[in-house]
Amino acid sequence: MSETMTETVQEPVPDPVSEPIPEHRPVSPRARSLFDSALTTGSLATITTCGALIGLGRRDDDMSRVFRLAGRGLLERVGIASSSVPLTAVGVGYLHHLLVASLWGFGLSLLVLPRRGVTRIVTAVTVAALYAWLSADFVPAALRIGYSVTSNVHGAVSIGISLAVALLGGIWLSTADREG
């Protein structure tokens, strides 16, 4: 009875408790403050542009018109007949506005908020004017605040002014946050 003994060599399993945890660099207070201010400004952009869009609809005696048209356009892109779900179209339009306006406000505020002094104000107004000009001609409807309603000069200007107010409000809030 000869038995052949084979030894199996096992590699040592690392002990998760004794392994050092990699150090994570903490986020600087300045970066955290910029991020928080940009989120606040994105929210302001959503609120102010929503007011402008409601005003555009009120002019036509239908305050939810802009949101319904945006929802219809988005629903029809995915193959849903918007006439069968009119309230859903309004809800989808509101959600679209919430997402798109917040992202534009956040992104544009990252261009404005790092500036100092009068340069900040000039940058805010310039960025808002550039958005209004470019959105009417170059930004695809699905990425535009106000969807297709702002593809003309009147709609783009009202959104541009609202965006400028939001960016200026974000500057004021971020300055008050640092001082207070």
C-alpha positions as CSV (number, residue, x, y, z in Angstrom):
1,M,0.0,0.0,0.0
2,S,2.0,2.8,-1.1
3,E,0.3,6.1,-0.9
4,T,1.4,8.9,-2.9
5,M,1.3,12.1,-1.0
6,T,0.9,15.3,-2.8
7,E,1.2,18.5,-1.0
8,T,-0.9,21.4,-2.1
9,V,0.7,24.7,-1.6
10,Q,-1.7,27.4,-0.8
11,E,-0.9,31.1,-1.0
12,P,-1.5,33.1,2.1
13,V,-4.8,34.9,2.1
14,P,-4.4,38.6,3.0
15,D,-6.0,39.5,6.2
16,P,-8.4,42.5,5.5
17,V,-8.0,43.8,9.0
18,S,-4.2,44.1,8.9
19,E,-4.2,45.5,5.3
20,P,-3.7,49.3,5.3
21,I,-6.6,51.3,4.0
22,P,-5.5,53.7,1.3
23,E,-5.6,57.2,2.3
24,H,-8.3,59.4,0.7
25,R,-7.5,63.0,0.2
26,P,-10.2,65.1,1.8
27,V,-12.1,67.5,-0.3
28,S,-10.9,71.1,0.2
29,P,-13.3,73.5,1.9
30,R,-13.0,75.8,-1.1
31,A,-14.0,73.0,-3.5
32,R,-16.9,71.9,-1.3
33,S,-18.1,75.5,-1.0
34,L,-18.0,75.9,-4.8
35,F,-19.9,72.7,-5.3
36,D,-22.5,73.7,-2.8
37,S,-22.9,77.1,-4.3
38,A,-23.2,75.6,-7.8
39,L,-26.0,73.3,-6.6
40,T,-27.8,76.3,-5.1
41,T,-27.4,78.3,-8.3
42,G,-28.7,75.3,-10.3
43,S,-31.8,75.3,-8.1
44,L,-32.2,79.0,-8.6
45,A,-31.9,78.6,-12.4
46,T,-34.6,75.9,-12.3
47,I,-36.9,78.2,-10.3
48,T,-36.4,81.4,-12.3
49,T,-36.6,79.7,-15.7
50,C,-39.7,77.9,-14.6
51,G,-41.3,81.2,-13.8
52,A,-40.3,82.5,-17.3
53,L,-41.8,79.4,-19.0
54,I,-45.0,79.8,-17.0
55,G,-45.1,83.4,-18.1
56,L,-44.6,82.4,-21.7
57,G,-47.6,80.0,-21.3
58,R,-49.7,82.6,-19.5
59,R,-49.3,84.9,-22.5
60,D,-51.2,82.2,-24.5
61,D,-53.7,81.6,-21.6
62,D,-52.2,78.2,-20.8
63,M,-49.6,78.2,-18.1
64,S,-48.6,74.5,-18.5
65,R,-48.4,74.8,-22.3
66,V,-44.6,74.9,-22.4
67,F,-44.3,71.8,-20.2
68,R,-47.0,69.9,-22.1
69,L,-45.3,70.6,-25.4
70,A,-41.9,69.5,-24.0
71,G,-43.5,66.3,-22.5
72,R,-45.2,65.6,-25.8
73,G,-42.0,65.9,-27.8
74,L,-40.1,63.7,-25.4
75,L,-42.9,61.0,-25.2
76,E,-43.2,60.9,-29.0
77,R,-39.4,60.4,-29.3
78,V,-39.8,57.1,-27.4
79,G,-42.9,56.1,-29.3
80,I,-45.7,57.0,-26.9
81,A,-48.7,58.9,-28.3
82,S,-48.9,61.9,-26.1
83,S,-52.6,62.5,-26.9
84,S,-53.4,59.4,-25.0
85,V,-51.7,60.6,-21.8
86,P,-52.0,64.4,-21.6
87,L,-51.3,64.8,-17.9
88,T,-48.3,62.5,-18.2
89,A,-47.0,64.8,-20.9
90,V,-47.2,67.8,-18.5
91,G,-45.4,65.8,-15.8
92,V,-42.7,64.6,-18.2
93,G,-42.3,68.2,-19.3
94,Y,-41.9,69.4,-15.7
95,L,-39.4,66.7,-14.9
96,H,-37.5,67.5,-18.1
97,H,-37.3,71.1,-17.1
98,L,-36.2,70.2,-13.6
99,L,-33.3,68.1,-14.9
100,V,-32.2,70.3,-17.8
101,A,-32.4,73.7,-16.0
102,S,-30.6,72.3,-12.9
103,L,-27.8,70.9,-15.0
104,W,-27.4,74.1,-17.1
105,G,-27.5,76.3,-13.9
106,F,-25.0,74.1,-12.2
107,G,-22.6,73.9,-15.2
108,L,-22.8,77.7,-15.9
109,S,-22.3,78.6,-12.3
110,L,-19.0,76.6,-12.3
111,L,-17.9,79.1,-14.9
112,V,-19.1,82.1,-12.9
113,L,-18.5,81.4,-9.2
114,P,-14.7,81.0,-9.3
115,R,-14.3,84.5,-10.6
116,R,-13.9,87.5,-8.2
117,G,-15.3,91.0,-8.1
118,V,-16.9,92.7,-11.0
119,T,-15.5,90.0,-13.3
120,R,-18.0,87.6,-11.7
121,I,-21.0,89.8,-12.6
122,V,-19.8,90.4,-16.2
123,T,-19.2,86.7,-16.6
124,A,-22.7,85.8,-15.3
125,V,-24.4,88.2,-17.7
126,T,-22.1,87.2,-20.6
127,V,-22.6,83.4,-20.0
128,A,-26.4,83.9,-19.8
129,A,-26.5,85.9,-23.0
130,L,-24.3,83.3,-24.8
131,Y,-26.6,80.6,-23.6
132,A,-29.7,82.4,-25.0
133,W,-28.0,83.1,-28.3
134,L,-26.6,79.5,-28.7
135,S,-29.7,77.8,-27.5
136,A,-31.9,79.3,-30.1
137,D,-29.7,78.0,-33.0
138,F,-27.3,75.3,-31.9
139,V,-28.5,73.5,-28.7
140,P,-30.7,70.5,-29.5
141,A,-34.3,70.8,-28.3
142,A,-33.9,68.0,-25.7
143,L,-31.0,69.8,-24.1
144,R,-32.6,73.2,-24.1
145,I,-34.3,74.9,-21.2
146,G,-37.9,75.2,-22.4
147,Y,-37.5,72.5,-25.0
148,S,-38.8,73.7,-28.4
149,V,-40.6,76.8,-27.2
150,T,-37.3,78.6,-26.7
151,S,-36.1,78.1,-30.3
152,N,-37.2,81.6,-31.2
153,V,-35.7,84.9,-30.1
154,H,-38.5,85.9,-27.6
155,G,-38.4,82.6,-25.7
156,A,-34.6,82.5,-25.7
157,V,-34.3,86.0,-24.4
158,S,-36.7,85.4,-21.6
159,I,-34.8,82.3,-20.5
160,G,-31.5,84.1,-20.9
161,I,-32.6,86.9,-18.6
162,S,-34.0,84.4,-16.1
163,L,-30.7,82.5,-16.2
164,A,-28.8,85.8,-15.6
165,V,-30.9,86.5,-12.6
166,A,-30.3,83.0,-11.2
167,L,-26.5,83.3,-11.8
168,L,-26.4,86.8,-10.1
169,G,-28.5,85.4,-7.3
170,G,-26.0,82.5,-6.9
171,I,-23.2,85.0,-6.7
172,W,-25.0,86.9,-4.0
173,L,-25.8,83.7,-2.0
174,S,-22.2,82.4,-2.3
175,T,-20.8,85.7,-1.1
176,A,-23.2,85.9,1.8
177,D,-22.3,82.3,2.7
178,R,-18.6,83.1,3.0
179,E,-19.2,86.3,4.9
180,G,-21.8,84.9,7.3
